[in-house]
């Protein structure tokens, strides 16, 4: 598969040749593939936003080449640049950048005005987006009457109204409270997964890294490393490896190539638990998880570490939260133990038993009701995922598909949750 965006040795140098010369980007190489979710991550001033604006065409490279759909962007004339900015890319900013003299509907339809779309058509498109993101009742309000999270959803609607292939987001939750930030981040994930749009997010917050397929770590105007969170179907096809349970679990266990296996397992379980914690709390939880998985902590000792105050070196959770987290981890590890008992039994009975164990675990906190037909389909797609017949993307897709089309018929949020739980338990089962 060819990249839709490719940067080769991109440099951005301000005041070149002068005493106060400053290098914002220094030899950046990047490839962006269709339907990917990429994150440019790093501290303030590292070059990640400059790279985003270089891709958008707002910043001209001092050196290097930028290719959009295989074409050298430096050869684009003004008409091509304008079309690229208005129709190929959508952009969401940290500060919303809404026009406060226009109402919500007028803000969203503005990009359609610039391409001469008829008024009725552009307003219909805007209302569809507003309904999708739950703010259709605010269409006639001016932005200043909306909360920060609502304003950012309006900005996302505006970025999507021309149906761009690529959505760029520059610190889109930097000015939002935690609840609004969560809604916006889930919105971006939905745009990537459901609409199959490429998303490139700039952030300095490590808690958002699990959203990405790949992460470019920026530091001092350079890319320090690239980390792949999930393998695509194309990646798996290129390996030529036999699809066995061992190979699949090995791939799952390498979601972070700079972690060893114990660290990976602790990381994945930590991300299964955390909702809203500080970075330091998350690090302490992850370390406690690593000790639990290595046998250095008992379940009770793990609970005590979670409940101990932060000032005394613990994670600093309320007792009810610490109990809840300990119970969740204990439940998952029990299921891992049960699966490991049958994982070496390569008979059909052994496989069916393992699938049944996993199905019961995935549905342990599901509040809805599944028909026998749905349960049968769910067990089939679990079997295909566990034994390497399908990828995680295909597993997720079958969970979300309607029953009449051969799917399980779950909603998007439930499908995402079950897929995440399955990947976590498979990752815990892998050992070296």
C-alpha positions in Angstrom: 0.0 0.0 0.0 1.3 3.4 -1.0 1.4 6.3 1.5 -1.0 9.2 0.9 1.4 11.6 2.6 5.2 11.2 2.5 7.8 13.6 4.0 11.4 13.1 3.0 14.2 15.0 4.9 11.9 17.9 5.7 13.6 20.9 7.3 12.1 24.1 8.5 14.6 26.8 9.3 13.7 30.3 10.4 16.0 33.3 9.7 18.4 31.1 7.8 21.9 32.4 7.7 21.3 35.0 10.4 22.6 35.1 14.0 19.2 34.2 15.4 18.7 31.2 13.0 16.3 28.7 14.4 15.6 25.1 13.2 12.1 24.0 13.8 12.3 20.7 11.9 15.5 18.9 11.1 15.4 16.1 8.6 11.9 14.7 9.2 10.8 11.5 7.4 7.2 10.4 7.7 4.8 8.1 5.9 1.0 8.3 6.4 -1.2 5.5 5.0 -4.9 5.5 4.3 -7.2 5.2 7.3 -4.4 5.4 9.9 -4.6 7.2 13.2 -1.3 8.8 13.8 -0.1 10.9 16.7 2.8 13.4 16.7 3.8 13.3 20.3 6.4 15.4 22.3 6.9 18.4 24.5 6.2 22.0 23.6 8.5 23.4 21.0 9.7 20.0 19.6 8.4 20.6 16.1 5.2 18.4 16.0 2.8 21.3 15.2 5.2 22.7 12.6 5.1 19.3 10.9 1.4 19.3 11.0 1.2 22.8 9.3 3.8 21.7 6.8 1.6 18.8 5.8 -1.4 21.2 5.6 0.6 23.6 3.4 0.6 26.5 5.8 4.3 26.1 6.4 6.8 25.8 3.4 9.7 23.5 4.0 13.2 25.0 3.8 14.5 21.7 2.5 13.2 18.3 1.6 10.1 17.0 -0.2 6.5 16.5 0.8 4.4 14.3 -1.4 0.5 14.2 -1.3 -1.0 11.2 -3.0 2.4 10.7 -4.8 2.7 14.3 -6.1 5.4 16.7 -5.0 3.4 19.4 -3.2 6.0 22.1 -4.2 4.7 21.8 -7.8 1.1 22.6 -6.9 -0.3 25.8 -8.4 -2.6 28.1 -6.3 -5.8 26.4 -7.4 -4.4 22.9 -6.4 -3.3 24.3 -3.1 -6.7 25.8 -2.4 -8.5 22.6 -3.3 -6.1 20.6 -1.1 -6.7 22.9 1.9 -10.5 23.1 1.5 -11.4 19.5 0.4 -8.5 17.1 1.1 -7.6 18.2 4.6 -9.8 19.2 7.5 -8.2 20.9 10.5 -9.2 21.2 14.2 -7.3 23.7 16.4 -6.8 23.9 20.1 -8.5 27.3 20.3 -11.6 26.3 18.2 -11.0 29.2 15.8 -14.8 29.7 15.4 -16.2 33.0 14.1 -18.1 34.4 17.0 -20.3 36.8 14.9 -21.8 33.8 13.1 -24.0 31.2 14.6 -23.1 27.5 14.8 -24.8 26.5 11.6 -23.1 29.4 9.7 -19.7 28.4 11.1 -20.0 24.8 10.0 -21.3 25.7 6.5 -18.5 28.3 5.8 -16.1 25.8 4.1 -19.0 24.8 1.8 -19.5 28.5 0.8 -16.0 28.7 -0.5 -16.6 25.8 -2.9 -19.9 27.4 -4.0 -22.2 24.6 -2.6 -25.9 25.5 -2.7 -27.3 26.9 0.6 -29.8 24.1 1.1 -27.2 21.4 0.5 -24.6 22.9 2.8 -27.1 23.4 5.6 -28.4 19.8 5.2 -24.8 18.5 5.5 -24.2 20.7 8.6 -27.3 19.5 10.3 -26.4 15.8 9.7 -23.1 16.4 11.4 -24.7 18.4 14.3 -27.1 15.5 14.9 -24.3 13.0 14.8 -22.4 14.8 17.5 -25.5 15.6 19.6 -25.6 19.4 19.3 -28.3 19.9 16.7 -30.4 21.9 19.1 -27.6 24.6 19.3 -27.5 25.3 15.5 -28.8 28.9 15.9 -26.7 29.7 18.9 -23.5 31.8 18.7 -20.4 29.9 19.8 -19.9 32.0 23.0 -23.1 30.5 24.4 -21.7 26.9 24.1 -19.3 25.1 26.4 -15.7 24.5 25.4 -16.5 20.9 24.5 -19.5 21.8 22.4 -17.4 24.5 20.6 -14.8 21.9 19.7 -17.5 19.6 18.4 -18.7 22.4 16.2 -15.1 22.9 15.0 -14.9 19.2 14.2 -18.2 19.4 12.2 -16.7 22.4 10.3 -13.6 20.3 9.5 -15.7 17.4 8.2 -18.3 19.3 6.2 -16.3 19.1 3.0 -15.8 15.3 3.6 -11.9 15.5 3.7 -9.8 12.4 3.4 -7.5 13.5 6.2 -8.4 15.2 9.5 -5.6 17.1 11.3 -6.0 18.0 15.0 -3.6 20.3 16.8 -3.9 19.8 20.6 -7.7 19.7 20.2 -8.4 19.0 23.9 -5.8 21.3 25.4 -8.4 23.8 26.5 -11.1 21.4 27.7 -12.0 19.8 31.0 -11.4 16.1 31.4 -15.0 15.0 30.5 -15.2 17.2 27.4 -11.7 16.0 26.4 -12.9 12.4 26.6 -15.9 13.1 24.4 -13.7 14.9 21.8 -11.1 12.1 21.8 -13.8 9.4 21.4 -15.3 11.5 18.5 -11.9 11.5 16.7 -11.6 7.8 17.2 -15.1 7.2 15.8 -14.2 9.4 12.7 -11.2 7.2 12.1 -12.8 3.8 12.7 -16.4 4.4 11.4 -15.7 6.9 8.6 -12.3 5.4 7.8 -10.7 8.8 7.6 -7.0 9.3 8.2 -6.5 11.2 11.5 -3.2 13.0 12.5 -3.3 14.2 16.1 -0.7 16.5 17.8 -0.5 16.1 21.5 1.9 16.4 24.5 -0.4 14.2 26.7 0.8 10.6 27.0 -2.6 9.3 28.1 -3.9 9.7 24.5 -1.2 7.5 22.9 -3.2 4.3 23.0 -5.6 5.8 20.5 -3.0 5.8 17.7 -2.0 3.1 15.2 1.4 4.6 15.1 3.2 7.3 17.2 6.0 9.6 16.0 7.9 10.8 19.1 9.3 14.3 18.4 12.2 15.8 20.3 14.4 18.8 19.5 13.0 19.2 16.0 13.7 15.5 15.1 11.8 12.2 15.3 13.3 10.3 18.2 11.5 7.0 17.4 8.3 5.6 15.9 6.1 3.2 17.8 3.4 1.0 16.3 0.4 0.3 18.6 -1.5 -2.0 16.3 -0.6 -4.1 13.3 -2.7 -3.5 10.2 -4.0 -6.4 8.0 -1.4 -5.3 5.4 1.4 -5.6 7.9 0.3 -9.2 8.8 0.0 -10.2 5.2 3.6 -9.1 4.5 5.2 -11.2 7.2 4.5 -14.5 5.4 4.3 -16.2 8.8 2.0 -19.1 9.4 -1.1 -17.9 11.3 -0.7 -19.8 14.6 -1.8 -18.9 18.1 1.8 -18.4 19.2 2.6 -16.1 16.3 -0.6 -14.1 16.8 0.1 -13.7 20.5 3.7 -12.7 19.8 2.5 -10.0 17.6 0.0 -8.8 20.2 2.8 -8.7 22.8 4.9 -6.4 20.7 2.6 -3.4 20.7 5.4 -1.3 22.1 8.7 -2.3 20.7 10.6 -0.4 23.4 9.1 -2.4 26.3 10.0 -5.9 27.5 7.2 -8.4 28.0 6.7 -7.8 31.7 6.5 -4.1 31.1 4.1 -4.6 28.2 1.7 -6.7 30.2 1.7 -4.2 33.1 1.1 -1.4 30.6 -1.8 -3.1 28.9 -3.5 -4.0 32.1 -3.0 -0.5 33.5 -4.7 1.0 30.4 -7.5 -1.5 31.0 -8.1 0.1 34.4 -7.3 3.8 34.3 -10.0 6.4 33.7 -8.7 9.7 35.1 -5.3 9.7 36.8 -2.3 11.9 36.8 0.7 10.7 34.8 2.6 10.0 38.0 -0.3 8.0 39.4 -0.4 6.0 36.2 3.3 5.2 36.4 3.0 4.0 40.0 -0.1 1.8 39.1 1.9 0.4 36.2 4.8 -0.5 38.4 2.5 -2.1 41.0 1.0 -4.1 38.1 4.4 -5.3 37.0 5.2 -6.5 40.5 1.8 -8.3 40.7 2.4 -10.1 37.4 5.9 -11.1 38.3 4.8 -12.5 41.7 6.5 -9.9 43.8 3.1 -8.6 45.1 0.1 -10.6 46.2 -3.4 -9.5 45.2 -3.8 -8.0 48.7 -0.4 -6.3 48.4 -1.5 -4.9 45.1 -4.6 -3.5 46.7 -2.5 -1.9 49.5 -0.3 -0.2 46.9 -3.3 1.2 45.1 -4.9 2.4 48.4 -1.7 3.8 50.0 -1.6 7.6 49.9 0.4 9.2 47.1 2.6 11.0 49.7 3.6 7.7 51.2 4.6 6.3 47.8 1.3 4.6 46.8 -1.0 5.3 43.9 -3.4 7.3 46.1 -6.7 5.8 45.1 -9.9 5.9 47.1 -10.5 2.5 48.9 -13.6 1.7 46.7 -11.6 2.4 43.5 -8.7 0.3 44.7 -11.0 -2.6 45.5 -12.7 -2.3 42.1 -9.4 -2.2 40.2 -8.0 -5.2 42.2 -11.2 -7.2 41.5 -11.0 -6.4 37.8 -7.4 -7.5 37.5 -8.0 -10.7 39.6 -10.9 -11.6 37.3 -8.9 -11.1 34.2 -5.9 -13.1 35.5 -8.2 -16.0 36.5 -9.5 -16.1 33.0 -5.9 -16.1 31.7 -5.1 -19.0 33.9 -8.2 -21.0 32.7 -7.2 -20.3 29.0 -3.6 -21.4 29.6 -4.9 -24.7 30.9 -6.4 -25.5 27.5 -4.2 -23.4 25.1 -1.8 -26.4 24.5 -4.8 -28.7 23.9 -5.0 -28.4 20.1 -8.1 -30.6 19.9 -11.5 -29.2 18.8 -12.8 -29.7 22.4 -9.9 -27.7 23.7 -10.5 -24.9 21.3 -14.2 -24.8 22.0 -13.5 -24.7 25.8 -11.1 -21.8 25.3 -13.6 -19.9 23.2 -16.4 -20.5 25.8 -14.1 -19.1 28.6 -13.3 -16.0 26.5 -16.9 -15.4 25.5 -18.1 -15.5 29.2 -15.3 -13.1 30.2 -16.0 -10.7 27.4 -19.7 -10.6 28.3 -19.1 -10.5 32.1 -20.0 -6.8 32.4 -22.4 -6.6 29.4 -25.8 -5.4 30.5 -27.8 -6.3 27.3 -29.3 -9.6 26.1 -27.9 -11.7 23.3 -29.9 -14.2 21.3 -28.6 -17.7 20.8 -27.8 -16.8 17.3 -25.8 -13.8 18.4 -23.9 -15.9 21.0 -23.1 -18.5 18.3 -21.8 -15.8 16.0 -19.8 -14.2 18.8 -18.1 -17.5 19.6 -17.2 -18.0 15.9 -15.6 -14.6 15.6 -13.7 -15.1 18.9 -12.4 -18.4 17.5 -11.3 -16.7 14.3 -9.5 -14.0 16.2 -7.8 -16.2 18.7 -6.5 -18.7 16.2 -5.3 -16.2 13.7 -8.0 -16.4 11.0 -9.0 -12.7 11.4 -7.3 -9.5 12.5 -8.3 -7.3 15.4 -9.9 -4.9 12.8 -12.0 -7.7 11.3 -13.0 -9.0 14.8 -14.2 -5.5 15.7 -16.1 -5.2 12.4 -18.0 -8.5 12.9 -19.0 -7.4 16.4 -20.5 -4.2 14.9 -22.1 -5.7 11.9 -25.9 -6.3 11.9 -27.1 -9.8 12.7 -28.8 -10.2 9.2 -25.4 -9.6 7.6 -23.6 -12.2 9.6 -22.4 -10.0 12.5 -23.1 -10.0 16.2 -25.1 -6.8 16.1 -23.5 -4.8 18.9 -23.3 -1.0 19.0 -19.9 0.6 18.2 -19.0 1.4 21.8 -19.7 -2.2 23.0 -17.8 -3.6 20.1 -14.8 -1.5 20.9 -14.9 -2.5 24.5 -15.1 -6.2 23.8 -12.3 -6.1 21.2 -10.1 -4.2 23.7 -10.8 -6.8 26.4 -10.0 -9.7 24.1 -6.7 -8.2 23.0 -5.7 -7.5 26.6 -6.3 -11.1 27.7 -4.5 -12.5 24.7 -1.6 -10.2 25.4 -1.4 -11.5 29.0 -1.4 -15.1 27.8 1.7 -14.6 25.7 5.0 -15.5 27.4 8.6 -15.9 26.3 
